[in-house]
């Protein structure tokens, strides 16, 4: 596959984001990575866009690589996209994805910007990688980068992507086509469909049936409308110490033994009053018997939604944010607004892939920001929230950056250098070169490992 890498960083080859691309190029050398330093060369591209157009149109996929600047991509990358559109570049049906690096401050809006413009250009968009600036220097960060690219290649092979071609219908298109369940559905995984649906003839029931029939594993339904919940969370905080709910209805044990031990969960609901409905909200609130502990980290999730989901911006935010904060890979949301069968089949494929590969992805702004708020809260309240405190210590969530004295001293030294025009004029690009040194070591190590395997 020929991949046009659009480097949106104004630093060109000194871009930290680009180092992740170079790492993937070494790991996946069977693919051709063609880098265009669009951010650095934007003035020249304004005068002559022909070579960029040729690269884009001759490639199979476009990979946008950039640092997050002020909620979005850098202005230079904005201008490049404007030029691509005004020059009539034909990118229809080519694949698009992205890699960004940041400290996760509003990486979500930056990624959405690239996605929306990719769809404007008629491209087939595949979810990208939002990495911390220093992720590549850690083994987990490199694993995350490889997982991202493996999923990208799998998505291309399976033709699973987001496009702008789907047209909404009136939402009353169910029942979905009945599909016979495969005789050989696997049973070595525990897949739950969590719902509050009580009407077997509803759109949602038909969606659930289709998912169960096309999914590669046998599933079990947990209907929360049937569980005798004694009431909603009282906010009494007794569970913060005992890990047991004050209610005696057995929900805490049921939750831990019958739901949280699953390999994946599919939530199925009908949009009600701009949310998942009061029963689901009671279920969610009663999950507080686990306090602020993200006990399902690594578990992939999916959603089957009946109703006008596309018009519910806040609900869509809630669903993505709850997945990110919980450390759950969101395999997708299938609705009954358009192409219902196709959406369900795609969700089933992605969730099956995630279960089998144990796929995870770095948390974005919602996940990172949310956990930092909880981290500070629990540390301050550790005397009362003993169960949470114990969990946070064990999971290494107490990563207070202000306690890293070595890095703080280094930043003082860098600040002193940047405040001296005389020193800066002598340094030239040495600052950027110095920042890339640890990344270059990773790339050299990758080359050495690859050579030793030949």
C-alpha positions as CSV (number, residue, x, y, z in Angstrom):
1,X,0.0,0.0,0.0
2,X,1.2,3.5,-0.9
3,X,0.6,5.9,2.0
4,X,0.9,9.7,1.6
5,X,2.0,11.0,4.9
6,X,0.9,14.6,5.3
7,X,3.2,16.1,7.9
8,X,1.3,19.1,9.2
9,X,4.0,20.1,11.7
10,X,5.8,23.4,10.9
11,X,8.9,21.7,12.3
12,X,9.2,19.4,9.3
13,X,11.6,16.5,9.9
14,X,12.0,17.7,13.5
15,X,8.4,16.9,14.2
16,X,7.9,14.6,17.2
17,X,4.7,13.2,15.7
18,X,6.6,12.2,12.6
19,X,8.8,9.9,14.7
20,X,5.8,7.6,15.3
21,X,5.3,7.5,11.5
22,X,9.0,6.7,10.9
23,X,8.7,3.9,13.6
24,X,5.7,2.4,11.8
25,X,7.6,2.7,8.4
26,X,10.4,0.5,9.9
27,X,8.0,-2.0,11.4
28,X,5.8,-2.3,8.3
29,X,8.4,-1.9,5.6
30,X,6.2,-3.8,3.1
31,X,4.2,-0.6,2.8
32,X,5.4,2.6,1.1
33,X,5.4,5.7,3.3
34,X,5.8,8.9,1.3
35,X,6.2,12.0,3.5
36,X,5.2,15.5,2.4
37,X,6.3,18.2,4.9
38,X,3.2,20.2,4.2
39,X,3.3,22.3,7.4
40,X,6.9,23.4,6.7
41,X,6.4,23.9,3.0
42,X,3.0,25.5,3.0
43,X,4.2,28.8,1.3
44,X,5.7,26.9,-1.6
45,X,2.6,24.7,-1.9
46,X,0.4,27.8,-2.2
47,X,2.4,28.7,-5.3
48,X,2.5,25.3,-6.8
49,X,0.4,22.4,-5.5
50,X,1.0,20.1,-8.4
51,X,3.5,17.7,-6.7
52,X,1.2,17.4,-3.6
53,X,-1.7,16.7,-5.9
54,X,0.2,14.0,-7.7
55,X,1.3,12.3,-4.5
56,X,-2.3,12.4,-3.0
57,X,-3.9,11.0,-6.2
58,X,-1.3,8.3,-6.7
59,X,-1.6,7.0,-3.1
60,X,-3.9,4.4,-1.7
61,X,-4.2,6.1,1.7
62,X,-3.6,9.4,3.3
63,X,-2.1,9.6,6.8
64,X,-2.3,13.0,8.5
65,X,0.5,13.5,11.0
66,X,0.5,16.6,13.2
67,X,0.8,18.1,16.7
68,X,-2.5,19.4,18.3
69,X,-2.4,23.2,18.3
70,X,-5.1,25.1,20.2
71,X,-8.0,22.6,20.0
72,X,-7.3,21.6,16.4
73,X,-4.6,20.9,13.8
74,X,-1.9,23.6,13.1
75,X,-3.0,26.5,10.8
76,X,-0.5,25.2,8.1
77,X,-2.5,21.9,7.9
78,X,-5.7,23.8,7.7
79,X,-4.3,25.7,4.7
80,X,-3.1,22.5,3.1
81,X,-6.6,21.1,3.3
82,X,-8.0,24.3,1.8
83,X,-5.5,23.9,-1.1
84,X,-6.4,20.3,-1.6
85,X,-10.1,21.2,-2.0
86,X,-9.5,24.3,-4.2
87,X,-7.1,22.4,-6.5
88,X,-9.7,19.7,-7.1
89,X,-7.7,16.8,-5.8
90,X,-9.5,13.6,-6.4
91,X,-9.4,11.5,-3.2
92,X,-12.7,9.7,-3.6
93,X,-12.7,6.3,-1.9
94,X,-9.1,6.6,-0.8
95,X,-8.5,5.7,2.9
96,X,-7.7,8.3,5.4
97,X,-6.5,8.2,9.0
98,X,-4.4,10.3,11.4
99,X,-1.7,10.4,14.1
100,X,-1.5,13.3,16.5
101,X,0.7,13.9,19.5
102,X,-0.2,16.3,22.4
103,X,-0.8,16.2,26.1
104,X,-4.3,15.1,25.2
105,X,-5.8,18.6,25.6
106,X,-8.8,18.6,23.2
107,X,-7.2,16.0,20.9
108,X,-10.9,15.0,20.4
109,X,-11.8,18.1,18.5
110,X,-8.6,18.0,16.4
111,X,-9.3,14.4,15.3
112,X,-12.9,15.3,14.5
113,X,-11.7,18.2,12.3
114,X,-9.5,15.8,10.3
115,X,-12.3,13.2,10.1
116,X,-14.9,15.8,8.8
117,X,-12.5,17.1,6.2
118,X,-11.6,13.6,5.0
119,X,-15.3,12.9,4.5
120,X,-15.7,16.2,2.6
121,X,-13.1,14.9,0.2
122,X,-15.0,11.7,-0.3
123,X,-12.5,9.6,1.6
124,X,-13.0,6.4,3.6
125,X,-12.0,7.5,7.1
126,X,-10.6,5.1,9.7
127,X,-10.1,6.1,13.4
128,X,-6.7,7.4,14.1
129,X,-4.1,7.4,16.9
130,X,-4.0,10.1,19.6
131,X,-0.7,9.7,21.4
132,X,1.1,11.5,24.2
133,X,4.2,13.4,23.0
134,X,6.4,10.9,24.8
135,X,4.5,7.7,24.2
136,X,6.9,6.4,21.6
137,X,9.7,6.3,24.2
138,X,7.8,3.7,26.2
139,X,7.2,0.1,25.3
140,X,3.4,0.5,25.8
141,X,3.4,3.5,23.5
142,X,5.1,1.6,20.7
143,X,2.6,-1.3,21.2
144,X,-0.3,1.2,20.9
145,X,1.2,2.5,17.7
146,X,1.4,-1.0,16.2
147,X,-2.1,-1.8,17.4
148,X,-3.4,1.3,15.7
149,X,-1.7,0.4,12.4
150,X,-2.7,-3.3,12.6
151,X,-6.3,-2.1,13.0
152,X,-5.9,0.3,10.2
153,X,-4.7,-2.4,7.8
154,X,-7.4,-4.8,9.0
155,X,-10.1,-2.1,8.4
156,X,-8.8,-1.5,4.9
157,X,-8.8,-5.3,4.2
158,X,-12.3,-5.7,5.6
159,X,-13.5,-2.4,4.0
160,X,-14.7,-1.1,7.3
161,X,-14.7,2.7,7.5
162,X,-16.7,5.9,8.0
163,X,-18.0,7.6,4.9
164,X,-20.3,10.5,4.1
165,X,-22.4,8.6,1.6
166,X,-25.0,7.2,4.1
167,X,-28.5,8.9,3.9
168,X,-30.8,9.0,6.8
169,X,-34.2,7.5,6.7
170,X,-37.2,8.1,8.9
171,X,-36.0,5.6,11.4
172,X,-38.8,3.1,10.9
173,X,-37.1,0.5,8.8
174,X,-37.0,-2.4,11.2
175,X,-37.4,-5.3,11.5
176,X,-34.0,-6.1,10.1
177,X,-33.4,-8.9,7.8
178,X,-33.4,-12.2,9.7
179,X,-30.0,-14.0,9.5
180,X,-29.5,-17.6,10.5
181,X,-27.0,-18.0,13.3
182,X,-23.9,-19.8,12.4
183,X,-23.8,-23.3,13.9
184,X,-20.2,-23.0,14.9
185,X,-20.4,-19.8,17.0
186,X,-17.5,-19.8,19.5
187,X,-18.2,-20.2,23.2
188,X,-14.8,-19.4,24.7
189,X,-15.6,-15.8,25.3
190,X,-18.3,-14.2,27.5
191,X,-20.1,-11.5,25.5
192,X,-23.0,-9.7,27.1
193,X,-25.8,-7.7,25.6
194,X,-27.0,-5.3,28.3
195,X,-30.5,-3.9,27.7
196,X,-33.7,-2.7,29.3
197,X,-35.9,-3.7,26.3
198,X,-39.1,-5.6,27.2
199,X,-41.0,-5.5,23.8
200,X,-39.9,-8.5,21.6
201,X,-41.5,-6.8,18.5
202,X,-39.5,-3.5,18.8
203,X,-36.9,-2.2,16.5
204,X,-34.3,-2.6,19.2
205,X,-35.2,-6.3,19.7
206,X,-34.8,-6.9,16.0
207,X,-31.4,-5.2,16.1
208,X,-30.3,-7.3,19.1
209,X,-31.4,-10.5,17.2
210,X,-29.4,-9.6,14.1
211,X,-26.3,-8.8,16.1
212,X,-26.5,-12.1,18.0
213,X,-26.9,-14.0,14.7
214,X,-24.0,-12.4,12.8
215,X,-21.6,-12.1,15.7
216,X,-18.9,-14.7,15.8
217,X,-19.4,-15.7,19.4
218,X,-22.4,-16.8,21.4
219,X,-23.9,-14.0,23.5
220,X,-26.0,-13.8,26.6
221,X,-28.6,-11.1,27.3
222,X,-28.7,-9.3,30.7
223,X,-31.9,-7.4,30.9
224,X,-31.7,-4.8,33.7
225,X,-35.4,-4.3,33.6
226,X,-35.7,-7.7,35.2
227,X,-33.3,-7.1,38.0
228,X,-35.1,-6.1,41.3
229,X,-33.2,-2.9,41.9
230,X,-34.4,-1.5,45.2
231,X,-33.7,2.1,44.1
232,X,-31.3,4.6,42.7
233,X,-27.9,5.5,44.3
234,X,-28.3,7.5,47.5
235,X,-24.9,9.1,47.4
236,X,-24.2,7.8,51.0
237,X,-20.6,6.9,50.3
238,X,-20.7,3.8,52.5
239,X,-19.4,1.7,49.6
240,X,-16.3,4.0,49.5
241,X,-15.0,2.1,52.5
242,X,-16.8,-1.3,52.4
243,X,-17.1,-1.8,48.6
244,X,-20.7,-2.9,49.3
245,X,-23.9,-1.0,48.5
246,X,-26.2,0.0,51.4
247,X,-29.1,-1.6,49.5
248,X,-29.6,-5.3,50.2
249,X,-30.9,-6.2,46.7
250,X,-27.6,-8.0,45.8
251,X,-26.8,-5.7,42.8
252,X,-23.2,-5.2,43.8
253,X,-22.5,-8.9,43.7
254,X,-24.6,-9.4,40.6
255,X,-22.6,-6.6,38.8
256,X,-19.2,-8.0,39.7
257,X,-20.0,-11.7,39.1
258,X,-22.3,-11.5,36.1
259,X,-21.3,-8.4,34.2
260,X,-17.8,-7.1,34.9
261,X,-16.1,-10.4,34.3
262,X,-17.3,-10.5,30.7
263,X,-14.9,-10.2,27.7
264,X,-17.1,-7.5,26.0
265,X,-20.4,-5.7,26.5
266,X,-22.9,-4.4,24.0
267,X,-25.3,-1.8,25.4
268,X,-28.7,-1.8,23.7
269,X,-31.2,0.9,24.3
270,X,-33.9,3.2,22.8
271,X,-33.2,6.9,23.0
272,X,-35.5,8.4,25.6
273,X,-35.6,12.0,26.7
274,X,-32.2,12.7,25.2
275,X,-30.6,9.9,27.2
276,X,-30.5,6.1,27.6
277,X,-33.6,6.3,29.8
278,X,-34.1,6.3,33.6
279,X,-33.6,2.5,34.1
280,X,-30.2,2.6,32.4
281,X,-29.4,5.7,34.5
282,X,-30.3,3.9,37.7
283,X,-28.1,1.0,36.6
284,X,-25.2,3.4,35.8
285,X,-25.6,5.2,39.2
286,X,-25.6,2.0,41.1
287,X,-22.3,1.1,39.5
288,X,-20.9,3.5,42.1
289,X,-20.5,0.5,44.4
290,X,-17.2,0.3,42.6
291,X,-16.5,3.9,43.5
292,X,-14.2,5.7,41.0
293,X,-12.4,2.5,40.1
294,X,-12.2,1.7,36.3
295,X,-12.6,-2.0,36.9
296,X,-13.4,-2.8,33.3
297,X,-10.2,-1.3,31.7
298,X,-9.4,-3.1,28.5
299,X,-12.9,-4.4,27.9
300,X,-14.2,-3.4,24.4
301,X,-17.8,-2.1,24.2
302,X,-20.4,-1.5,21.5
303,X,-23.8,0.1,21.3
304,X,-27.1,-0.8,19.6
305,X,-29.3,2.3,19.6
306,X,-32.8,2.8,18.4
307,X,-34.1,6.3,17.8
308,X,-32.7,9.6,16.5
309,X,-29.2,9.1,17.8
310,X,-27.5,11.3,15.2
311,X,-29.4,14.3,16.5
312,X,-28.4,13.7,20.1
313,X,-25.0,15.5,20.3
314,X,-24.8,15.4,24.1
315,X,-25.7,11.7,24.2
316,X,-23.0,10.9,21.6
317,X,-20.5,12.8,23.7
318,X,-21.5,10.9,26.8
319,X,-21.1,7.5,25.1
320,X,-17.6,8.2,23.8
321,X,-16.5,9.9,27.1
322,X,-17.7,7.1,29.3
323,X,-15.8,4.6,27.1
324,X,-12.6,6.7,27.2
325,X,-12.8,7.3,31.0
326,X,-13.4,3.6,31.6
327,X,-10.5,2.6,29.4
328,X,-12.8,0.7,27.0
329,X,-12.2,0.5,23.3
330,X,-15.5,1.8,21.6
331,X,-16.1,-0.7,18.7
332,X,-18.9,1.4,17.4
333,X,-22.5,2.5,17.6
334,X,-25.1,0.9,15.3
335,X,-28.5,2.7,14.9
336,X,-31.7,2.2,13.1
337,X,-31.5,5.5,11.2
338,X,-30.0,4.2,8.0
339,X,-28.4,1.0,6.6
340,X,-29.2,-0.8,9.9
341,X,-28.1,-4.3,8.8
342,X,-24.8,-3.0,7.5
343,X,-24.2,-1.0,10.7
344,X,-24.9,-4.0,12.9
345,X,-22.7,-6.3,10.8
346,X,-19.8,-3.7,10.9
347,X,-20.1,-3.4,14.7
348,X,-20.1,-7.2,15.0
349,X,-16.9,-7.4,12.9
350,X,-15.0,-4.7,14.8
351,X,-16.1,-6.0,18.3
352,X,-15.0,-9.5,17.3
353,X,-11.6,-8.1,16.1
354,X,-11.2,-6.2,19.4
355,X,-12.1,-9.3,21.5
356,X,-9.8,-11.6,19.6
357,X,-6.8,-9.2,19.5
358,X,-7.4,-7.6,22.9
359,X,-7.3,-4.3,21.1
360,X,-6.9,-1.2,23.2
361,X,-6.1,2.4,22.3
362,X,-4.6,5.4,24.2
363,X,-7.2,7.5,26.0
364,X,-8.0,10.8,24.5
365,X,-8.8,14.1,26.3
366,X,-12.0,12.8,27.8
367,X,-10.3,9.8,29.3
368,X,-7.0,11.4,30.3
369,X,-8.7,14.5,31.7
370,X,-11.4,12.6,33.5
371,X,-8.9,10.3,35.2
372,X,-6.7,13.2,36.3
373,X,-9.6,14.8,38.0
374,X,-10.4,11.5,39.8
375,X,-6.7,11.0,40.6
376,X,-6.5,14.3,42.4
377,X,-9.9,13.8,44.1
378,X,-9.2,10.4,45.4
379,X,-5.8,11.3,46.7
380,X,-7.3,14.2,48.6
381,X,-10.1,12.0,50.0
382,X,-8.0,8.8,50.5
383,X,-8.8,8.8,54.2
384,X,-12.5,8.1,53.4
385,X,-12.4,6.5,50.0
386,X,-10.1,3.7,51.1
387,X,-11.1,1.2,48.4
388,X,-10.5,3.7,45.6
389,X,-7.2,4.8,47.1
390,X,-6.0,1.2,47.3
391,X,-7.0,0.6,43.7
392,X,-5.4,3.8,42.4
393,X,-2.1,3.0,44.1
394,X,-2.1,-0.5,42.7
395,X,-2.9,0.7,39.2
396,X,-0.2,3.4,39.2
397,X,-2.8,6.1,38.6
398,X,-1.1,8.5,41.1
399,X,1.3,9.8,38.4
400,X,1.6,13.3,39.8
401,X,3.9,15.2,37.4
402,X,4.8,17.9,39.9
403,X,6.7,15.2,41.8
404,X,9.1,14.5,38.9
405,X,11.8,16.9,40.2
406,X,14.3,15.9,37.5
407,X,12.0,16.9,34.7
408,X,11.1,20.1,36.5
409,X,14.8,21.1,36.8
410,X,15.3,20.2,33.1
411,X,12.4,22.6,32.1
412,X,14.1,25.4,34.2
413,X,17.3,24.9,32.1
414,X,15.3,24.9,28.8
415,X,13.5,28.0,29.9
416,X,16.8,29.8,30.6
417,X,18.1,28.8,27.1
418,X,14.9,30.1,25.4
419,X,15.1,33.4,27.2
420,X,18.5,34.2,25.8
421,X,18.6,35.5,22.2
422,X,22.3,35.2,22.1
423,X,22.3,31.5,23.0
424,X,19.4,30.8,20.7
425,X,21.2,32.3,17.7
426,X,24.2,30.1,18.3
427,X,22.1,26.9,18.8
428,X,20.3,27.0,15.5
429,X,18.4,23.7,15.2
430,X,20.3,22.0,18.1
431,X,17.2,22.4,20.3
432,X,15.0,20.4,17.9
433,X,17.8,17.9,17.4
434,X,18.2,17.4,21.1
435,X,14.5,16.8,21.5
436,X,14.6,14.1,18.9
437,X,17.6,12.3,20.3
438,X,15.6,9.8,22.4
439,X,13.3,9.1,19.5
440,X,16.3,8.5,17.2
441,X,17.5,5.9,19.7
442,X,14.2,4.1,19.4
443,X,14.3,4.1,15.6
444,X,17.9,2.8,15.6
445,X,17.0,0.1,18.1
446,X,14.1,-0.9,15.8
447,X,16.4,-1.2,12.8
448,X,18.8,-3.3,14.8
449,X,16.1,-5.7,16.0
450,X,14.8,-6.0,12.4
451,X,18.3,-6.8,11.1
452,X,18.9,-9.4,13.8
453,X,15.7,-11.3,12.7
454,X,16.8,-11.6,9.1
